[in-house]
Amino acid sequence: MFFIAFAIKNITMHMIEVCSEEEKVVKLVQFPDPPLRMRRFPKDVKVRNALELRTYLPYRAFTLTLNLAYRGKMIIDGVAIRIRDWRILSLLASTGPHTNREIADAMGLDSATISRAVQYLKKHQLIEARRSKRDRRMMLVMLTQKGADAHDAIAPERKKFSDEVESCLTEEERGALYNAFDKIDAFFSARRIEHDEWE
């Protein structure tokens, strides 16, 4: 998959600690390059179907995610915001209120993990839960103004990092990359719908 190769090329991961709106400390972490040659196996071990990792999509997607993922934590108004917290804030800021289950599905995490993260964010008044006006049985998680302000303090730096990564691509390559992502998303969406139909 050429589009994954383009995206991973020369990627470095930014470690950002936002101490306040006026002060930001940026740390860069360079992941080591993969080994250029494979070491020999013991004589009594023989692999017959070794994967070519360079063209194995799950591996390339994993390493890309590893490089792109924010690590550590950001401090906003005295509140430590970890990567999991940031992803919830960014999801709610971009797509509006969600249930815990919807957040868990969107982030690919189990409900218990999301529940703990939601409770943490609620404790620090970054989000709140309200009953849906359409379905009173449904509790919707949404940003508070404090949560929106925290999101807005972090988002520009994350967008800057994304732009830096994309700078290694031409405009045509960026278009091809996101088009490929859309196709892969559609592939998995179709599989989920087909699977749910028979449950």
Secondary structure, 3 states (H helix, E strand, C coil): CHHHHHHHCCCCEEEEEECCCCCEEEEEECCCCCCCCCCCCCCCCCCCCCCCHHHCHHHHHHHHHHHHCCCCEEEECCEEEEHHHHHHHHHHHHHCCECHHHHHHHHCCCHHHHHHHHHHHHHCCCEEEEECCCCCCCEEEEECHHHHHHHHHHHHHHHHHHHHHHCCCCHHHHHHHHHHHHHHHHHHHHHHHHHHHCC
